[in-house]
Amino acid sequence: MIAVFDRLTALSEPLRVRILRTLAREELAVGELARVLQTSQPTISRHLKQLDEGGWVLKRRAGTASYYRFANGDLDADARALWQVVVAPVDAADATSVYAEDLRRLDGVVAARTGDSEELFRRLGGRWDNVRKELFGENYVLPALLAMLPPGLTIADLGCGTGAMLPLLAPVAANRGPNGEPGVIGIDREDAMLDVARERTADLPNVVLRRGLLDALPLPNASVDLALCELVLHHVRELGPVFSEVARVLKPHGRWIVLDMVEHDRQDYADTMGHQHLGFSRAGMEALARGAGLGVQSWRVLPGDPLAQGPALFVSVLTRP
């Protein structure tokens, strides 16, 4: 009977359940677990010690590192039955839960590993990547990708903030449109943000900044080839008018690229940072797009960054037919 209470105690802590659920899918080191669960290594080590003492995990040493896995095959029938009772509702949690985010981050952590001897070339390649980063940095990646855009576009960065994207867009956008309009328009409602953006783009003649709201864009009808919204929409309470405005300013066959958070359940984001929406689902985006006469051309959840602390991100391309 005492063993039953000990097991119940071990599984009464949600973080320990998250640890076991993760280790049931992959053998991990302490640091990897910490990145997956976004928790400090000392905290993970403390809980692993309790799980190890209770026989819930198996430990394997490899040099100076220790790897842990769920001791499923070593548990007796009662312990396995108890685990199934505890983990069933966790596995059934929807895609916005912290448990789903654990598994998305797990994929990223595993993908970032270097391999064993049979993956020698991959390890060497990883070291070469570090050398290249030291020599050239990483700022060349996005400009190289943006260079694949067709030339001469009129691009609007909606909610441009401090204008971080504007210098990257300027080289690939039109110098001036057919009616003399600038190639890149940055729009934001906050003067303080626009002041920083103005300094950042002072030597870019094809960039103009305008103060405005997303539901009342200071742009003519059908004047934009490509619109961008990066981590902006979750700040906007009423989204219907925004989608209608973007549809108004897009040229026929124009595109709107939206980068934002996948739907999640972190209420503290709304409480502490004023988020109006806890991310977005594909179905929700498609419904908003239909209401504005737009179509969702693509939707893709981005690979998880093991160092990121926020929810997963998606990128979606909407089009005006």
C-alpha positions in Angstrom: 0.0 0.0 0.0 2.9 2.4 0.8 4.2 1.9 -2.7 0.9 3.1 -4.2 1.0 6.3 -2.2 4.7 6.8 -3.2 3.7 6.4 -6.9 0.7 8.8 -6.5 3.1 11.3 -4.9 5.5 11.0 -7.8 2.8 11.6 -10.4 1.0 14.4 -8.5 3.4 17.1 -9.8 2.5 18.2 -13.4 6.1 18.9 -14.3 7.1 15.4 -13.4 4.3 14.1 -15.7 5.6 16.3 -18.5 9.1 14.9 -17.9 7.9 11.3 -18.1 5.7 11.9 -21.1 8.7 13.5 -23.0 11.1 10.7 -21.9 8.5 8.1 -23.1 9.1 9.4 -26.6 12.9 10.2 -26.5 15.9 9.6 -24.4 17.2 13.0 -23.4 20.0 14.7 -21.4 19.1 17.1 -18.6 19.9 20.1 -20.7 17.7 18.9 -23.5 14.8 18.3 -21.2 15.3 21.8 -19.8 15.0 23.3 -23.3 11.9 21.1 -24.2 10.1 22.0 -21.0 11.4 25.6 -20.8 12.5 25.0 -17.2 15.9 25.5 -15.4 18.3 22.6 -15.4 18.5 22.5 -11.5 14.7 22.1 -11.4 14.7 19.3 -14.0 17.6 17.6 -12.1 15.7 17.7 -8.8 12.6 16.1 -10.3 14.6 13.5 -12.2 16.2 12.5 -8.9 12.8 11.8 -7.4 11.6 9.9 -10.5 14.9 7.9 -10.5 14.4 7.0 -6.9 10.8 5.9 -7.6 11.9 3.7 -10.5 10.1 5.8 -13.1 13.2 6.6 -15.2 16.4 4.8 -16.4 19.7 6.6 -16.5 22.5 6.0 -18.9 25.9 7.6 -18.8 27.8 8.5 -22.0 31.2 10.1 -21.0 30.4 13.0 -18.8 26.8 13.2 -19.9 23.8 11.4 -18.4 20.7 10.4 -20.5 17.3 9.5 -19.1 14.4 7.5 -20.5 11.1 6.4 -19.3 11.3 3.0 -17.5 8.2 1.6 -19.1 9.5 -1.9 -19.5 10.9 -2.0 -16.0 7.6 -1.0 -14.3 5.3 -3.5 -12.8 1.7 -3.8 -14.0 0.2 -1.6 -11.3 2.7 1.2 -12.0 2.0 1.0 -15.8 -1.8 1.0 -15.2 -1.4 4.1 -13.0 0.7 5.8 -15.6 -2.0 5.2 -18.3 -4.6 6.8 -16.0 -2.5 9.9 -15.5 -1.2 10.3 -19.0 -4.4 9.7 -20.9 -6.0 13.1 -20.4 -2.6 14.7 -21.0 -2.3 13.0 -24.4 -5.9 14.0 -25.2 -5.2 17.7 -24.5 -5.8 19.9 -27.5 -3.1 21.4 -29.8 -3.1 24.7 -27.8 -2.0 23.1 -24.6 1.4 23.2 -23.0 1.6 19.5 -23.5 1.4 19.9 -27.3 4.0 22.6 -27.2 6.3 20.2 -25.3 6.2 17.7 -28.2 6.8 20.5 -30.8 9.9 21.7 -28.9 11.0 18.0 -28.5 11.1 17.7 -32.3 13.3 20.8 -32.5 15.7 19.6 -29.8 16.1 16.2 -31.4 16.6 17.7 -34.9 19.4 20.0 -33.5 21.5 17.1 -32.2 24.7 16.1 -33.7 25.0 12.4 -34.4 27.3 9.4 -33.6 30.2 8.1 -35.8 27.9 7.2 -38.7 27.0 10.9 -38.8 30.5 12.2 -38.8 30.0 14.4 -41.8 27.0 16.0 -40.1 29.1 16.8 -37.0 31.8 18.3 -39.2 29.2 20.3 -41.0 27.9 21.6 -37.8 31.3 22.8 -36.8 31.8 24.4 -40.2 28.5 26.3 -39.7 29.9 27.8 -36.5 33.1 28.8 -38.4 31.0 30.4 -41.1 28.8 32.2 -38.6 32.0 33.6 -36.9 33.2 34.8 -40.3 30.1 36.2 -41.9 27.4 36.3 -39.2 23.8 35.4 -40.0 22.4 38.6 -41.4 22.8 37.5 -45.0 20.2 34.7 -44.8 17.0 36.7 -45.0 18.3 39.1 -47.7 19.3 36.1 -49.8 15.8 34.7 -49.5 14.1 38.0 -50.2 16.1 38.3 -53.4 13.9 35.6 -54.8 10.9 38.0 -54.8 10.0 39.3 -58.3 11.4 42.8 -58.8 9.4 46.0 -58.7 6.9 45.1 -56.0 5.1 47.7 -53.9 5.4 46.3 -50.3 3.5 47.4 -47.2 4.8 46.4 -43.7 1.7 46.7 -41.6 2.5 47.3 -37.9 6.1 47.9 -38.9 7.1 48.9 -35.3 10.7 50.1 -35.3 11.1 49.2 -38.9 13.5 46.3 -38.6 12.2 44.7 -41.8 12.2 47.9 -43.9 15.9 48.0 -44.8 15.7 44.3 -45.9 12.7 45.0 -48.1 14.0 48.2 -49.7 16.6 46.5 -52.0 14.0 44.1 -53.5 11.1 46.5 -53.8 10.3 49.0 -56.5 12.3 52.3 -56.5 9.0 54.1 -57.3 5.7 52.8 -58.5 4.0 53.8 -61.8 2.4 56.8 -60.1 5.4 57.8 -58.1 4.5 56.0 -55.0 7.3 54.5 -52.8 8.3 50.9 -53.1 8.0 50.2 -49.4 5.5 51.7 -47.0 5.9 51.1 -43.3 2.7 51.8 -41.2 2.3 51.9 -37.5 0.1 53.6 -35.0 2.8 54.5 -32.5 4.8 57.7 -33.0 7.6 56.4 -30.8 8.0 53.3 -33.0 7.9 55.4 -36.2 10.6 57.7 -34.8 13.0 54.8 -34.5 12.0 53.5 -37.9 12.6 56.9 -39.4 16.2 56.9 -38.2 16.7 53.4 -39.4 15.5 54.2 -43.0 16.8 57.7 -43.4 19.0 56.8 -46.3 16.5 54.6 -48.1 14.8 56.8 -50.7 12.2 54.2 -51.7 10.8 53.8 -48.1 8.1 56.0 -46.6 6.6 55.8 -43.1 3.0 56.6 -42.3 1.1 56.7 -39.1 -2.1 54.8 -39.3 -4.4 52.0 -38.0 -4.7 48.6 -39.5 -8.4 49.0 -39.8 -8.0 52.4 -41.6 -4.9 52.0 -43.7 -3.5 55.2 -45.3 -3.2 53.5 -48.7 -5.2 53.8 -51.9 -7.3 50.9 -53.2 -5.5 48.1 -55.0 -2.1 49.7 -54.5 0.0 47.0 -52.8 1.5 43.8 -54.3 2.7 42.4 -51.0 1.6 43.1 -47.4 3.3 41.8 -44.3 2.1 41.4 -40.7 4.7 40.0 -38.3 3.5 39.3 -34.7 0.9 42.0 -35.0 -2.6 40.6 -35.3 -2.7 39.2 -31.7 -2.6 42.8 -30.5 -5.7 43.8 -32.5 -9.1 43.3 -30.8 -11.4 43.4 -33.8 -9.8 41.6 -36.7 -12.7 41.6 -39.3 -12.1 45.3 -40.3 -8.4 44.7 -40.6 -8.9 41.8 -43.0 -11.3 43.9 -45.0 -8.8 46.8 -45.2 -6.0 44.6 -46.3 -8.3 43.1 -49.0 -9.0 46.7 -50.1 -5.4 47.8 -50.6 -4.1 44.6 -52.2 -3.9 44.5 -55.9 -5.6 41.6 -57.7 -3.5 38.5 -57.0 -1.7 40.4 -54.3 -0.5 38.5 -51.3 -0.6 39.1 -47.5 2.0 37.2 -45.4 1.0 36.8 -41.8 3.4 35.5 -39.1 1.9 35.0 -35.7 1.5 32.6 -32.8 -0.3 29.3 -33.1 -3.4 29.0 -30.9 -2.3 28.4 -27.3 -3.6 28.5 -23.8 -1.2 30.9 -22.0 -3.7 33.3 -20.4 -0.8 35.2 -18.8 0.0 36.6 -22.2 -3.3 38.4 -22.2 -3.0 39.4 -18.5 0.5 40.7 -18.6 1.2 41.8 -22.2 -2.3 42.8 -23.3 -2.6 40.2 -26.1 -6.1 40.3 -27.5 -5.9 36.8 -28.9 -4.2 33.7 -27.7 -2.8 32.9 -31.1 -4.7 31.7 -34.1 -5.8 28.4 -35.7 -5.9 27.7 -39.4 -9.7 27.4 -39.3 -10.0 30.8 -37.6 -7.7 32.5 -40.1 -9.7 30.9 -43.0 -13.0 32.2 -41.6 -11.6 35.7 -41.3 -10.2 35.6 -44.8 -13.5 34.4 -46.3 -15.3 37.2 -44.6 -13.0 39.7 -46.4 -13.0 38.0 -49.8 -9.5 36.6 -49.3 -8.2 33.1 -49.7 -5.7 31.2 -47.5 -3.1 30.0 -50.0 -0.9 28.3 -47.4 -0.5 27.7 -43.7 2.6 26.3 -42.1 3.7 25.9 -38.4 7.3 26.8 -38.2 9.9 24.5 -36.7 10.3 25.0 -33.0 13.3 26.9 -31.7 14.7 25.1 -28.6 15.8 28.5 -27.2 12.5 30.2 -27.7 10.2 30.6 -24.7 7.0 31.6 -26.5 4.4 29.5 -28.2 4.9 28.0 -31.7 4.7 30.3 -34.7 2.9 29.9 -38.0 3.3 31.7 -41.4 0.3 32.0 -43.7 0.0 33.4 -47.1 -3.4 35.0 -48.0 -4.3 36.1 -51.5 -6.8 38.4 -53.1 -8.3 36.4 -56.0 
